[in-house]
Amino acid sequence: MTTPLRPATQVDAAPTPPTPGPPRRTLDWRLRFAALSLIWGFSFLLIKVGTGAFAPLQVTFGRLLFGTAVLAVAMAVKRTPLPRGLRTWGHLAVAGFLLNALPFSLFAYAELTIPSTLAGICNATSPLWGMLLSLVALSEDRPTRRRVAGLGIGFLGVLTVLGAWQGFSGLDATGTAMALGASLSYPVGWIYVRRTLAGREESHLALTGSQLFLALLQLTVVAALLTDLPSSLPVVPLLAVAALGALGTGLAVLIQYGLVAEVGPTTGQMVTYFVPVIATAAGVGILGEELTWNTPVGALIVIAGAVLTQQRAPRGRRSTPQP
């Protein structure tokens, strides 16, 4: 649930929108920023509720179905044309797998055995993975002492959350690994998008909607092969899945594009740092999940490290220009 801003951050869906000039908005950007933080923060609670009645792949299918529907309506209203070219659609299919189908499914499977609070904190490690990968895959992304320090601090926070000094006792290793794998999938996907889809003539809404649609097709096939139709449709879990897709995937993408266009990616990406805080508060306050001291302390350390990894060197000190 991460932000579509850089390869180092988590985003749900599409390439970074351009920032031509701040459009006029009827709702102050701070209110939209708060709304986006709440939507993404509560997504982990909604996943937990959904997996209480449906198989993880079915939760992901529903999430993509409702999210794609929201973007399809937005595309129809704006009369946005679809992308052209088989190659473009092939790249979008890979992006849909790495940025949507895979991480959404991994988080859903993870929350069968780990608390939603832990899943939300694992999601905050995406900037850490992103920086580590970008140093290898993106030649123009040079490390600085501050960013390297942030990487070390961030992973120290992960060890604090997991209680490494206790031998990780009480945690499900498989579920935790899945949540961390989902967080890793986002920057992998964004590096791929940056290399294959950056600078396209199509609108970002068209690319995002098409990407989600292709991810939906992938989940349709996989869920049909690996799961049985649910015997019942409990109202609360069904509403949770619908909200997860319509709000946490569809509407959230539209809100974030507006934020980035108005206030820029640096401010827009700060949503990422509020998500684990809200996810923890929702899990403890609503689901009654247990909270030990190392969870909030570790989460704050992870966020601090993630913030440092996003710091760029001053322009005069860069050895190569940033894209």
C-alpha positions as CSV (number, residue, x, y, z in Angstrom):
1,M,0.0,0.0,0.0
2,T,2.6,1.7,-0.8
3,T,3.1,5.3,-2.7
4,P,3.8,5.4,-6.5
5,L,6.6,7.9,-6.2
6,R,10.0,6.3,-6.5
7,P,11.3,2.7,-6.9
8,A,12.1,2.9,-3.2
9,T,8.5,3.4,-2.0
10,Q,5.4,1.2,-2.0
11,V,2.7,2.0,-4.5
12,D,-0.4,0.3,-5.4
13,A,-0.5,0.9,-9.1
14,A,1.2,3.1,-11.7
15,P,4.1,5.3,-12.9
16,T,4.8,8.6,-11.3
17,P,2.4,11.2,-12.4
18,P,3.8,14.5,-13.9
19,T,3.7,17.7,-11.9
20,P,2.8,20.3,-14.4
21,G,1.3,22.8,-12.0
22,P,-0.9,22.6,-9.0
23,P,-4.5,22.2,-10.1
24,R,-7.3,23.9,-8.3
25,R,-8.9,21.7,-5.7
26,T,-12.1,22.1,-3.8
27,L,-10.7,20.1,-0.8
28,D,-7.5,21.2,0.9
29,W,-4.6,18.9,0.2
30,R,-4.0,18.3,3.9
31,L,-7.4,16.7,4.3
32,R,-6.8,14.5,1.3
33,F,-3.4,13.6,2.7
34,A,-5.0,12.6,6.0
35,A,-7.7,10.6,4.1
36,L,-5.1,8.7,2.1
37,S,-3.2,7.9,5.3
38,L,-6.3,6.5,6.9
39,I,-7.4,4.5,3.9
40,W,-4.0,2.8,3.5
41,G,-3.5,2.4,7.2
42,F,-6.9,0.6,7.6
43,S,-6.2,-1.6,4.6
44,F,-4.4,-4.1,6.8
45,L,-7.4,-4.4,9.1
46,L,-9.7,-4.9,6.1
47,I,-7.4,-7.7,4.8
48,K,-7.6,-9.4,8.2
49,V,-11.4,-9.2,8.3
50,G,-11.6,-10.4,4.7
51,T,-9.4,-13.4,5.2
52,G,-11.6,-14.4,8.2
53,A,-14.2,-15.6,5.7
54,F,-12.5,-15.9,2.3
55,A,-9.4,-17.5,0.9
56,P,-6.5,-15.1,0.5
57,L,-6.6,-15.3,-3.3
58,Q,-10.3,-14.5,-3.2
59,V,-9.6,-11.5,-1.0
60,T,-7.0,-10.3,-3.6
61,F,-9.4,-11.0,-6.5
62,G,-12.1,-8.9,-4.8
63,R,-9.7,-6.2,-4.0
64,L,-8.6,-6.0,-7.7
65,L,-12.2,-6.3,-9.0
66,F,-13.5,-3.3,-7.0
67,G,-10.3,-1.3,-7.5
68,T,-10.4,-1.8,-11.3
69,A,-14.1,-0.9,-11.3
70,V,-13.3,2.5,-9.7
71,L,-10.6,3.3,-12.2
72,A,-12.7,2.1,-15.1
73,V,-15.4,4.6,-14.1
74,A,-12.8,7.4,-13.8
75,M,-11.5,6.5,-17.2
76,A,-15.0,6.5,-18.7
77,V,-15.8,9.9,-17.1
78,K,-12.6,11.4,-18.4
79,R,-12.8,9.5,-21.7
80,T,-9.3,8.2,-21.3
81,P,-8.1,6.0,-24.2
82,L,-6.4,2.7,-23.5
83,P,-2.7,2.2,-24.0
84,R,-1.6,0.9,-27.4
85,G,0.8,-1.7,-28.5
86,L,1.3,-5.3,-27.4
87,R,4.7,-4.5,-25.9
88,T,3.2,-1.9,-23.7
89,W,0.5,-4.3,-22.5
90,G,3.2,-6.9,-21.9
91,H,5.1,-4.5,-19.6
92,L,1.8,-3.6,-17.9
93,A,1.1,-7.3,-17.2
94,V,4.5,-7.7,-15.5
95,A,4.0,-4.5,-13.6
96,G,0.5,-5.7,-12.5
97,F,2.0,-8.9,-11.2
98,L,4.8,-7.2,-9.3
99,L,2.9,-4.2,-8.0
100,N,-0.6,-5.7,-7.4
101,A,-1.2,-9.4,-7.8
102,L,1.9,-10.7,-6.0
103,P,2.1,-8.3,-3.0
104,F,-1.7,-8.1,-2.5
105,S,-1.7,-12.0,-2.3
106,L,1.3,-12.2,-0.1
107,F,-0.2,-9.8,2.4
108,A,-3.4,-11.7,2.4
109,Y,-1.7,-15.0,3.0
110,A,0.6,-13.4,5.7
111,E,-2.4,-12.1,7.7
112,L,-3.7,-15.6,8.2
113,T,-0.9,-16.1,10.7
114,I,0.4,-12.7,11.7
115,P,-1.3,-9.6,13.2
116,S,-2.4,-6.8,10.9
117,T,-0.2,-4.5,13.0
118,L,2.9,-6.5,12.0
119,A,1.9,-6.6,8.3
120,G,1.5,-2.8,8.4
121,I,5.0,-2.4,9.8
122,C,6.5,-4.8,7.3
123,N,4.9,-2.6,4.6
124,A,6.9,0.3,5.9
125,T,10.2,-1.5,4.9
126,S,9.5,-0.9,1.2
127,P,11.7,2.2,1.1
128,L,14.5,0.3,2.7
129,W,14.3,-2.5,0.1
130,G,13.9,0.1,-2.6
131,M,17.1,1.9,-1.7
132,L,19.0,-1.3,-1.5
133,L,17.8,-2.4,-4.9
134,S,18.2,0.9,-6.6
135,L,21.9,1.0,-5.7
136,V,22.3,-2.2,-7.7
137,A,19.8,-1.6,-10.5
138,L,19.9,2.1,-11.1
139,S,23.3,3.5,-11.9
140,E,22.2,7.1,-11.4
141,D,21.1,6.4,-7.8
142,R,24.3,7.0,-5.7
143,P,24.5,6.2,-2.0
144,T,25.2,8.9,0.6
145,R,26.3,8.4,4.2
146,R,22.9,9.5,5.4
147,R,21.0,7.1,3.2
148,V,23.3,4.2,4.1
149,A,22.8,5.0,7.7
150,G,19.1,5.1,7.2
151,L,19.2,1.6,5.6
152,G,21.0,0.3,8.7
153,I,18.7,2.0,11.1
154,G,15.7,0.8,9.3
155,F,16.7,-2.9,9.4
156,L,17.6,-2.4,13.0
157,G,14.0,-1.4,13.5
158,V,12.8,-4.5,11.8
159,L,14.9,-6.6,14.1
160,T,13.4,-4.7,17.1
161,V,9.8,-5.3,15.8
162,L,10.5,-9.0,15.4
163,G,12.2,-9.3,18.8
164,A,15.5,-10.7,17.5
165,W,17.0,-10.8,21.0
166,Q,14.3,-13.3,22.0
167,G,15.0,-15.6,19.0
168,F,11.9,-14.3,17.2
169,S,9.8,-16.3,19.6
170,G,6.0,-16.1,19.2
171,L,6.2,-15.0,15.5
172,D,5.1,-17.0,12.5
173,A,8.2,-17.1,10.3
174,T,6.3,-17.9,7.1
175,G,3.8,-15.2,7.5
176,T,6.4,-12.6,8.4
177,A,8.5,-13.6,5.5
178,M,5.5,-13.3,3.2
179,A,4.8,-9.8,4.5
180,L,8.4,-8.7,4.0
181,G,8.3,-10.4,0.5
182,A,5.3,-8.3,-0.4
183,S,7.1,-5.1,0.7
184,L,10.1,-6.2,-1.4
185,S,7.9,-6.8,-4.5
186,Y,6.9,-3.1,-4.7
187,P,10.4,-1.6,-5.3
188,V,11.2,-4.5,-7.7
189,G,8.1,-3.6,-9.6
190,W,8.9,0.1,-9.6
191,I,12.4,-0.4,-10.9
192,Y,10.8,-2.5,-13.7
193,V,8.3,0.3,-14.4
194,R,11.0,2.9,-14.4
195,R,13.0,1.0,-17.0
196,T,10.1,0.0,-19.3
197,L,7.2,2.4,-19.0
198,A,8.6,5.8,-17.9
199,G,7.9,8.6,-20.3
200,R,5.0,7.0,-22.1
201,E,2.6,9.2,-23.9
202,E,-0.5,7.6,-22.4
203,S,-2.0,9.1,-19.3
204,H,-1.1,7.7,-15.9
205,L,-4.8,6.9,-15.3
206,A,-4.8,4.8,-18.5
207,L,-1.7,2.9,-17.5
208,T,-2.9,2.4,-14.0
209,G,-6.3,1.2,-14.9
210,S,-4.9,-1.2,-17.5
211,Q,-2.3,-2.5,-15.1
212,L,-5.0,-3.3,-12.5
213,F,-7.2,-4.9,-15.1
214,L,-4.3,-7.2,-16.2
215,A,-3.6,-8.1,-12.5
216,L,-7.3,-8.9,-12.1
217,L,-7.1,-11.3,-15.1
218,Q,-4.1,-13.0,-13.5
219,L,-6.0,-13.4,-10.2
220,T,-9.1,-14.7,-12.0
221,V,-7.2,-17.5,-13.5
222,V,-5.1,-18.4,-10.3
223,A,-8.1,-18.1,-7.9
224,A,-10.2,-20.3,-10.2
225,L,-7.5,-23.0,-10.3
226,L,-6.5,-23.0,-6.7
227,T,-9.6,-22.1,-4.7
228,D,-13.2,-23.3,-4.5
229,L,-16.2,-20.9,-4.6
230,P,-17.1,-19.7,-1.1
231,S,-20.1,-21.5,0.3
232,S,-21.5,-18.2,1.7
233,L,-20.9,-14.4,1.5
234,P,-20.9,-13.0,5.0
235,V,-21.8,-9.3,4.9
236,V,-19.0,-7.9,7.0
237,P,-16.1,-9.7,5.3
238,L,-17.6,-8.9,1.9
239,L,-17.9,-5.2,2.7
240,A,-14.3,-5.3,4.0
241,V,-13.1,-6.7,0.7
242,A,-15.2,-4.2,-1.3
243,A,-13.8,-1.3,0.8
244,L,-10.3,-2.6,0.4
245,G,-10.6,-2.5,-3.4
246,A,-12.8,0.5,-4.0
247,L,-11.1,2.7,-1.4
248,G,-7.7,1.2,-0.6
249,T,-6.8,0.5,-4.2
250,G,-9.0,2.5,-6.6
251,L,-9.9,5.7,-4.8
252,A,-6.5,5.9,-3.0
253,V,-4.6,5.9,-6.3
254,L,-6.8,8.8,-7.6
255,I,-6.3,10.8,-4.4
256,Q,-2.5,10.2,-4.5
257,Y,-2.1,11.3,-8.1
258,G,-3.9,14.6,-7.2
259,L,-1.6,15.1,-4.2
260,V,1.6,14.5,-6.2
261,A,0.4,16.9,-8.9
262,E,-0.4,19.6,-6.3
263,V,2.3,19.4,-3.7
264,G,5.0,17.2,-5.3
265,P,6.3,13.7,-4.7
266,T,8.4,14.6,-1.7
267,T,5.4,15.7,0.4
268,G,3.1,13.1,-1.2
269,Q,5.4,10.2,-0.3
270,M,5.2,11.1,3.4
271,V,1.9,9.2,3.5
272,T,4.0,6.0,3.6
273,Y,5.3,6.9,7.1
274,F,1.9,7.3,8.6
275,V,0.5,4.0,7.3
276,P,2.2,1.7,10.0
277,V,1.1,4.0,12.8
278,I,-2.5,3.9,11.7
279,A,-2.4,0.2,10.9
280,T,-1.1,-0.4,14.5
281,A,-3.7,1.8,16.1
282,A,-6.5,0.1,14.0
283,G,-5.3,-3.4,14.8
284,V,-5.0,-2.8,18.5
285,G,-8.0,-0.6,19.0
286,I,-10.5,-2.4,16.8
287,L,-9.3,-6.0,16.4
288,G,-7.8,-6.2,19.9
289,E,-4.4,-7.4,18.7
290,E,-1.7,-7.6,21.4
291,L,0.9,-4.9,21.4
292,T,4.3,-5.2,23.1
293,W,6.7,-2.4,23.7
294,N,9.1,-3.5,20.9
295,T,6.4,-3.2,18.2
296,P,5.8,0.6,18.3
297,V,9.4,1.3,19.2
298,G,10.6,-0.8,16.3
299,A,8.1,0.8,14.0
300,L,9.3,4.3,14.8
301,I,12.9,3.2,14.1
302,V,11.8,1.7,10.8
303,I,10.1,4.9,9.8
304,A,13.1,7.0,10.8
305,G,15.4,4.8,8.7
306,A,13.0,5.0,5.7
307,V,12.9,8.8,5.9
308,L,16.7,8.9,5.8
309,T,16.9,6.6,2.8
310,Q,14.8,9.1,0.9
311,Q,17.2,11.9,1.5
312,R,19.0,13.0,-1.7
313,A,22.4,14.7,-1.8
314,P,22.5,18.4,-2.6
315,R,22.6,19.1,-6.3
316,G,26.1,20.4,-6.3
317,R,27.4,17.1,-4.7
318,R,25.7,14.7,-7.1
319,S,28.1,12.8,-9.2
320,T,25.4,12.1,-11.8
321,P,22.1,14.0,-12.4
322,Q,18.9,12.6,-11.0
323,P,16.2,11.7,-13.5
